[in-house]
Amino acid sequence: MRFATKTTSPRRSALDTVIVQGRLPGRLTRGAPEEPGRADRIPSIDGLRALAVVGVLAFHFELGLPGGFLGVDLFFVISGFVITRLLLAQRVREARPRQVEFWFRRAKRLLPAVLLVVASVQAWMLIQDPPGLRATVNGQTLAALAYVSNWYAITADVGYWNVGPEAAPLNHLWSLAVEEQFYVLWPLVLAGVLALLPARVSRRVLVTAALVVAAVGYVLARHWYVPGTPERAYLGTDTRVGALLLGVVVALGPARLPARLSAVLAGVSVAVLGVLWATADMDSAAFYTWQLPVAGLAAALVVNYLAHTTTGPLSRFLCLAPLQWTGLRSYAIYLWHWPVWVFLGVEFPGLSHAVRVAMAVAATLVLAAAGYALVEQPVRASRRRPLVVLPALAACCALLAGATMLPVTAPVDAEQGPVVTGPGTP
């Protein structure tokens, strides 16, 4: 699909022709999975989302994949890539791209599913009032509504390390906060650079700046790492922006790699990611020194390969029906899996690990499928104007915020536990 431009400046047209039409002819993809029938989807990217969320679930459900949390970095790279492509496509279609319209579409795409999960957790708190959880969940709810969950976890008295996994049903929303903060700032930076600099310069400046800031972010991750308490290094927006910006570089890159070289690099990258997912430890100096940036770079090379290849073995594998189904619902699966896991641990402490895993997987898939069909898709397909949708979303947020004001009947029972990790939209 070629995009016809309206009356635009030569500067913008040249840049968009190079990046949008030259980099990925015939396809665009959104920051989160779109409808199965859309012509602008890259099915293999949806399959990659499926692998990312499976890695996270395997880590959280203690299935012997210690580095599965790196699925989050894969989500980040995908998000940086697809959101940049979406913004550039918008510039081609519209003579005067409206940033507010972009943010409205993101809100329609992401908020309803989050509100459903947060409301369900709050309902659990009101009905069962698990000892020691209410105060923690209230703080997490307010942080989630403001998309600052990562900074709340870093700065609040109730953190990821001193509150065990059974006392943190919304901790996994930290990664969504990182992505949303990126979604707010990156469109403004991109629009500003494209407006101020000539086409031949703007792409070079954006790519160079993205690489520099990504490198600085990875250095900061190592700088902030403290053995035993990795919250600041692992959860900070500044320390995790590197993967998002590597996705940006893939979208803005000046030219595609030769097909054979791209395939070789993608194959090596898949092997590297496999090793890291099987061995990485988030509370180790090695992870913040080299494993985190290597994982981001490997993910970027895989995304770059899939962006230009539809017939290779990796693309065909990722287009298998089970991976497509999972990838399209990866956002909902990610949102539901951790609250379900915590709920089972609190309400049914006598379950064996195998039974708890089976119940968690089944419940997560059912809830994700229902939320995708009954909430995500209808809201996304709705043609209602922002003046109707935004007040409705705001009212839901206000109700959830109000729920946190109800009396807390039990004190927080802090306990030692592992850090909780988690993606984005995918």
ZAMIBA-430557 format. One record per residue (C-alpha): residue number from 1; residue in three letters; z, y, x. Coordinates in steps of 0.02 Angstrom, whole numbers. Example, Ala and Ser with C-alpha at 12.3 -4.5 7.8 and 13.67 -1.06 7.14 Angstrom:
<recs>
(1,'ALA',(390,-225,615)) (2,'SER',(357,-53,684)) 
</recs>
This chain:
<recs>
(1,'MET',(0,0,0)) (2,'ARG',(-54,164,74)) (3,'PHE',(39,318,21)) (4,'ALA',(-64,468,-27)) (5,'THR',(15,632,27)) (6,'LYS',(25,788,-77)) (7,'THR',(5,959,-2)) (8,'THR',(105,942,156)) (9,'SER',(113,1015,328)) (10,'PRO',(13,930,467)) (11,'ARG',(177,903,558)) (12,'ARG',(252,795,422)) (13,'SER',(92,703,381)) (14,'ALA',(62,654,561)) (15,'LEU',(237,587,585)) (16,'ASP',(236,492,422)) (17,'THR',(66,417,458)) (18,'VAL',(126,350,625)) (19,'ILE',(294,286,566)) (20,'VAL',(270,233,385)) (21,'GLN',(89,177,378)) (22,'GLY',(68,124,558)) (23,'ARG',(230,28,578)) (24,'LEU',(237,-74,420)) (25,'PRO',(73,-70,322)) (26,'GLY',(86,-128,145)) (27,'ARG',(274,-150,139)) (28,'LEU',(433,-52,128)) (29,'THR',(606,-116,97)) (30,'ARG',(763,-36,31)) (31,'GLY',(937,-29,105)) (32,'ALA',(994,-162,-17)) (33,'PRO',(897,-304,-95)) (34,'GLU',(778,-250,-232)) (35,'GLU',(698,-338,-380)) (36,'PRO',(608,-500,-335)) (37,'GLY',(441,-439,-402)) (38,'ARG',(429,-275,-308)) (39,'ALA',(279,-257,-194)) (40,'ASP',(377,-153,-67)) (41,'ARG',(497,-292,-21)) (42,'ILE',(498,-391,140)) (43,'PRO',(557,-562,81)) (44,'SER',(606,-618,256)) (45,'ILE',(726,-472,269)) (46,'ASP',(811,-532,110)) (47,'GLY',(825,-704,190)) (48,'LEU',(904,-623,342)) (49,'ARG',(1033,-543,229)) (50,'ALA',(1073,-716,164)) (51,'LEU',(1111,-779,340)) (52,'ALA',(1218,-625,372)) (53,'VAL',(1327,-651,219)) (54,'VAL',(1340,-838,252)) (55,'GLY',(1406,-797,426)) (56,'VAL',(1538,-682,355)) (57,'LEU',(1593,-810,226)) (58,'ALA',(1601,-947,357)) (59,'PHE',(1715,-837,462)) (60,'HIS',(1828,-782,320)) (61,'PHE',(1840,-956,245)) (62,'GLU',(1886,-1027,416)) (63,'LEU',(1738,-1146,429)) (64,'GLY',(1727,-1153,618)) (65,'LEU',(1615,-1003,650)) (66,'PRO',(1728,-885,749)) (67,'GLY',(1593,-754,774)) (68,'GLY',(1526,-757,597)) (69,'PHE',(1595,-582,572)) (70,'LEU',(1443,-523,673)) (71,'GLY',(1347,-545,512)) (72,'VAL',(1411,-370,476)) (73,'ASP',(1316,-301,625)) (74,'LEU',(1160,-387,561)) (75,'PHE',(1186,-299,395)) (76,'PHE',(1208,-134,486)) (77,'VAL',(1045,-152,582)) (78,'ILE',(951,-196,423)) (79,'SER',(1027,-47,332)) (80,'GLY',(981,76,469)) (81,'PHE',(803,10,469)) (82,'VAL',(772,5,282)) (83,'ILE',(857,170,240)) (84,'THR',(755,261,371)) (85,'ARG',(596,184,302)) (86,'LEU',(646,233,127)) (87,'LEU',(677,413,179)) (88,'LEU',(509,423,268)) (89,'ALA',(418,348,120)) (90,'GLN',(500,478,9)) (91,'ARG',(433,615,122)) (92,'VAL',(258,545,102)) (93,'ARG',(268,532,-87)) (94,'GLU',(350,699,-120)) (95,'ALA',(293,870,-60)) (96,'ARG',(475,925,-56)) (97,'PRO',(590,775,-35)) (98,'ARG',(754,795,-128)) (99,'GLN',(904,730,-34)) (100,'VAL',(1009,736,-192)) (101,'GLU',(889,614,-275)) (102,'PHE',(910,493,-130)) (103,'TRP',(1099,501,-142)) (104,'PHE',(1090,475,-331)) (105,'ARG',(987,318,-308)) (106,'ARG',(1111,254,-179)) (107,'ALA',(1255,286,-300)) (108,'LYS',(1165,191,-439)) (109,'ARG',(1131,48,-321)) (110,'LEU',(1302,31,-239)) (111,'LEU',(1440,104,-347)) (112,'PRO',(1433,-5,-505)) (113,'ALA',(1461,-168,-412)) (114,'VAL',(1602,-94,-308)) (115,'LEU',(1687,-22,-462)) (116,'LEU',(1677,-191,-548)) (117,'VAL',(1762,-280,-403)) (118,'VAL',(1895,-146,-379)) (119,'ALA',(1930,-145,-567)) (120,'SER',(1949,-334,-565)) (121,'VAL',(2074,-326,-422)) (122,'GLN',(2172,-188,-511)) (123,'ALA',(2175,-293,-669)) (124,'TRP',(2246,-438,-568)) (125,'MET',(2381,-322,-502)) (126,'LEU',(2426,-261,-677)) (127,'ILE',(2431,-434,-755)) (128,'GLN',(2512,-537,-618)) (129,'ASP',(2593,-404,-507)) (130,'PRO',(2595,-515,-351)) (131,'PRO',(2748,-472,-246)) (132,'GLY',(2712,-347,-109)) (133,'LEU',(2527,-323,-150)) (134,'ARG',(2525,-180,-273)) (135,'ALA',(2557,-35,-155)) (136,'THR',(2431,-102,-30)) (137,'VAL',(2296,-122,-163)) (138,'ASN',(2328,52,-232)) (139,'GLY',(2297,130,-63)) (140,'GLN',(2144,23,-36)) (141,'THR',(2077,70,-207)) (142,'LEU',(2087,256,-175)) (143,'ALA',(2009,234,-3)) (144,'ALA',(1869,128,-76)) (145,'LEU',(1829,258,-209)) (146,'ALA',(1812,390,-73)) (147,'TYR',(1718,271,44)) (148,'VAL',(1844,295,183)) (149,'SER',(1916,119,184)) (150,'ASN',(1887,100,370)) (151,'TRP',(1984,257,416)) (152,'TYR',(2121,213,292)) (153,'ALA',(2143,45,378)) (154,'ILE',(2153,132,547)) (155,'THR',(2271,273,502)) (156,'ALA',(2382,208,360)) (157,'ASP',(2550,127,388)) (158,'VAL',(2484,-30,304)) (159,'GLY',(2349,-90,423)) (160,'TYR',(2244,-242,452)) (161,'TRP',(2360,-323,578)) (162,'ASN',(2530,-293,502)) (163,'VAL',(2476,-344,326)) (164,'GLY',(2418,-524,313)) (165,'PRO',(2259,-582,229)) (166,'GLU',(2350,-619,66)) (167,'ALA',(2400,-435,58)) (168,'ALA',(2228,-358,86)) (169,'PRO',(2107,-403,-55)) (170,'LEU',(2001,-247,-28)) (171,'ASN',(2005,-238,162)) (172,'HIS',(1825,-298,175)) (173,'LEU',(1763,-136,98)) (174,'TRP',(1779,-52,268)) (175,'SER',(1599,-94,311)) (176,'LEU',(1534,-15,151)) (177,'ALA',(1628,143,199)) (178,'VAL',(1540,147,368)) (179,'GLU',(1371,128,285)) (180,'GLU',(1404,260,152)) (181,'GLN',(1459,385,283)) (182,'PHE',(1295,349,373)) (183,'TYR',(1197,371,210)) (184,'VAL',(1273,544,186)) (185,'LEU',(1239,610,361)) (186,'TRP',(1079,526,420)) (187,'PRO',(960,597,286)) (188,'LEU',(1016,772,332)) (189,'VAL',(989,742,518)) (190,'LEU',(819,663,490)) (191,'ALA',(760,802,375)) (192,'GLY',(822,937,493)) (193,'VAL',(733,866,646)) (194,'LEU',(571,838,551)) (195,'ALA',(576,1016,486)) (196,'LEU',(613,1098,653)) (197,'LEU',(508,1002,780)) (198,'PRO',(322,963,796)) (199,'ALA',(269,788,745)) (200,'ARG',(232,728,922)) (201,'VAL',(405,783,979)) (202,'SER',(513,741,829)) (203,'ARG',(492,552,838)) (204,'ARG',(530,550,1024)) (205,'VAL',(683,659,997)) (206,'LEU',(747,552,854)) (207,'VAL',(724,388,947)) (208,'THR',(803,456,1106)) (209,'ALA',(949,533,1013)) (210,'ALA',(978,373,913)) (211,'LEU',(982,269,1072)) (212,'VAL',(1100,390,1159)) (213,'VAL',(1221,401,1013)) (214,'ALA',(1216,212,992)) (215,'ALA',(1259,190,1176)) (216,'VAL',(1401,315,1161)) (217,'GLY',(1466,221,1010)) (218,'TYR',(1471,57,1104)) (219,'VAL',(1559,142,1250)) (220,'LEU',(1687,214,1130)) (221,'ALA',(1717,41,1057)) (222,'ARG',(1766,-21,1230)) (223,'HIS',(1868,136,1261)) (224,'TRP',(1969,119,1101)) (225,'TYR',(1999,-67,1116)) (226,'VAL',(2182,-115,1137)) (227,'PRO',(2221,-301,1153)) (228,'GLY',(2310,-363,998)) (229,'THR',(2269,-209,894)) (230,'PRO',(2080,-188,884)) (231,'GLU',(2078,-87,723)) (232,'ARG',(2019,76,801)) (233,'ALA',(1885,-7,906)) (234,'TYR',(1823,-123,771)) (235,'LEU',(1833,-16,614)) (236,'GLY',(1788,161,671)) (237,'THR',(1628,240,609)) (238,'ASP',(1597,308,783)) (239,'THR',(1620,138,864)) (240,'ARG',(1512,43,738)) (241,'VAL',(1368,166,715)) (242,'GLY',(1272,86,858)) (243,'ALA',(1201,-56,752)) (244,'LEU',(1146,64,615)) (245,'LEU',(1057,173,743)) (246,'LEU',(971,24,822)) (247,'GLY',(899,-8,650)) (248,'VAL',(841,173,647)) (249,'VAL',(754,148,814)) (250,'VAL',(660,-2,745)) (251,'ALA',(600,103,598)) (252,'LEU',(550,252,707)) (253,'GLY',(482,155,856)) (254,'PRO',(317,224,923)) (255,'ALA',(216,63,914)) (256,'ARG',(233,-119,874)) (257,'LEU',(259,-241,1016)) (258,'PRO',(120,-365,1058)) (259,'ALA',(132,-510,936)) (260,'ARG',(170,-643,1066)) (261,'LEU',(300,-537,1155)) (262,'SER',(383,-493,990)) (263,'ALA',(391,-677,942)) (264,'VAL',(467,-726,1110)) (265,'LEU',(597,-588,1101)) (266,'ALA',(640,-636,922)) (267,'GLY',(662,-818,972)) (268,'VAL',(775,-774,1117)) (269,'SER',(871,-654,1004)) (270,'VAL',(901,-789,874)) (271,'ALA',(970,-903,1010)) (272,'VAL',(1082,-764,1077)) (273,'LEU',(1148,-725,903)) (274,'GLY',(1182,-909,875)) (275,'VAL',(1286,-920,1033)) (276,'LEU',(1381,-760,992)) (277,'TRP',(1415,-812,814)) (278,'ALA',(1485,-976,879)) (279,'THR',(1595,-904,1016)) (280,'ALA',(1634,-718,993)) (281,'ASP',(1814,-660,976)) (282,'MET',(1842,-487,905)) (283,'ASP',(2008,-471,997)) (284,'SER',(1936,-490,1172)) (285,'ALA',(1880,-366,1303)) (286,'ALA',(1716,-460,1322)) (287,'PHE',(1671,-427,1140)) (288,'TYR',(1685,-238,1158)) (289,'THR',(1616,-234,1335)) (290,'TRP',(1451,-324,1306)) (291,'GLN',(1447,-443,1157)) (292,'LEU',(1446,-308,1024)) (293,'PRO',(1297,-210,1096)) (294,'VAL',(1203,-370,1138)) (295,'ALA',(1225,-431,959)) (296,'GLY',(1158,-265,893)) (297,'LEU',(1008,-268,1009)) (298,'ALA',(967,-449,966)) (299,'ALA',(977,-411,780)) (300,'ALA',(861,-261,803)) (301,'LEU',(731,-368,893)) (302,'VAL',(735,-496,752)) (303,'VAL',(714,-360,620)) (304,'ASN',(571,-284,719)) (305,'TYR',(484,-453,724)) (306,'LEU',(505,-484,538)) (307,'ALA',(442,-309,497)) (308,'HIS',(271,-354,565)) (309,'THR',(257,-541,538)) (310,'THR',(241,-638,376)) (311,'THR',(168,-803,439)) (312,'GLY',(281,-855,583)) (313,'PRO',(402,-1001,569)) (314,'LEU',(554,-886,561)) (315,'SER',(478,-785,419)) (316,'ARG',(432,-942,324)) (317,'PHE',(608,-1011,346)) (318,'LEU',(688,-851,284)) (319,'CYS',(574,-853,132)) (320,'LEU',(643,-1019,70)) (321,'ALA',(702,-1006,-111)) (322,'PRO',(889,-1034,-79)) (323,'LEU',(892,-898,54)) (324,'GLN',(794,-779,-57)) (325,'TRP',(915,-807,-201)) (326,'THR',(1065,-780,-89)) (327,'GLY',(989,-630,0)) (328,'LEU',(952,-538,-162)) (329,'ARG',(1133,-561,-213)) (330,'SER',(1209,-540,-40)) (331,'TYR',(1288,-372,-84)) (332,'ALA',(1378,-447,-234)) (333,'ILE',(1425,-604,-137)) (334,'TYR',(1501,-498,-1)) (335,'LEU',(1599,-393,-125)) (336,'TRP',(1673,-541,-218)) (337,'HIS',(1708,-668,-82)) (338,'TRP',(1863,-592,-3)) (339,'PRO',(1958,-546,-162)) (340,'VAL',(1922,-721,-227)) (341,'TRP',(1987,-799,-65)) (342,'VAL',(2145,-693,-70)) (343,'PHE',(2172,-728,-255)) (344,'LEU',(2166,-916,-228)) (345,'GLY',(2286,-904,-81)) (346,'VAL',(2413,-802,-180)) (347,'GLU',(2404,-887,-349)) (348,'PHE',(2376,-1066,-290)) (349,'PRO',(2464,-1080,-121)) (350,'GLY',(2470,-1269,-128)) (351,'LEU',(2282,-1294,-122)) (352,'SER',(2213,-1390,24)) (353,'HIS',(2092,-1295,134)) (354,'ALA',(1943,-1397,76)) (355,'VAL',(1982,-1371,-108)) (356,'ARG',(2013,-1185,-82)) (357,'VAL',(1846,-1166,7)) (358,'ALA',(1753,-1260,-129)) (359,'MET',(1834,-1157,-266)) (360,'ALA',(1805,-994,-171)) (361,'VAL',(1620,-1030,-142)) (362,'ALA',(1591,-1081,-323)) (363,'ALA',(1686,-933,-396)) (364,'THR',(1603,-810,-277)) (365,'LEU',(1428,-869,-321)) (366,'VAL',(1463,-868,-508)) (367,'LEU',(1541,-694,-505)) (368,'ALA',(1405,-626,-391)) (369,'ALA',(1266,-696,-500)) (370,'ALA',(1346,-627,-657)) (371,'GLY',(1377,-457,-580)) (372,'TYR',(1200,-449,-513)) (373,'ALA',(1123,-493,-682)) (374,'LEU',(1240,-398,-797)) (375,'VAL',(1287,-245,-695)) (376,'GLU',(1182,-213,-540)) (377,'GLN',(1009,-245,-612)) (378,'PRO',(1032,-155,-779)) (379,'VAL',(1106,0,-698)) (380,'ARG',(973,3,-562)) (381,'ALA',(833,-17,-690)) (382,'SER',(905,116,-805)) (383,'ARG',(801,273,-821)) (384,'ARG',(945,378,-878)) (385,'ARG',(958,546,-793)) (386,'PRO',(1091,591,-665)) (387,'LEU',(1180,699,-794)) (388,'VAL',(1215,540,-892)) (389,'VAL',(1244,413,-754)) (390,'LEU',(1350,518,-636)) (391,'PRO',(1482,568,-766)) (392,'ALA',(1496,385,-817)) (393,'LEU',(1524,331,-638)) (394,'ALA',(1646,474,-611)) (395,'ALA',(1743,422,-766)) (396,'CYS',(1758,244,-700)) (397,'CYS',(1820,310,-533)) (398,'ALA',(1948,420,-623)) (399,'LEU',(2012,273,-724)) (400,'LEU',(2033,167,-569)) (401,'ALA',(2120,310,-479)) (402,'GLY',(2234,328,-628)) (403,'ALA',(2278,143,-621)) (404,'THR',(2349,170,-447)) (405,'MET',(2476,293,-519)) (406,'LEU',(2563,161,-623)) (407,'PRO',(2736,112,-558)) (408,'VAL',(2748,-10,-413)) (409,'THR',(2876,-145,-450)) (410,'ALA',(2890,-225,-278)) (411,'PRO',(2891,-161,-99)) (412,'VAL',(2754,-200,24)) (413,'ASP',(2792,-361,117)) (414,'ALA',(2709,-336,286)) (415,'GLU',(2661,-493,379)) (416,'GLN',(2559,-535,530)) (417,'GLY',(2379,-588,497)) (418,'PRO',(2202,-582,564)) (419,'VAL',(2092,-430,550)) (420,'VAL',(1975,-436,401)) (421,'THR',(1793,-401,435)) (422,'GLY',(1643,-378,328)) (423,'PRO',(1418,-276,269)) (424,'GLY',(1342,-190,197)) (425,'THR',(1210,-164,86)) (426,'PRO',(1128,-251,118)) 
</recs>
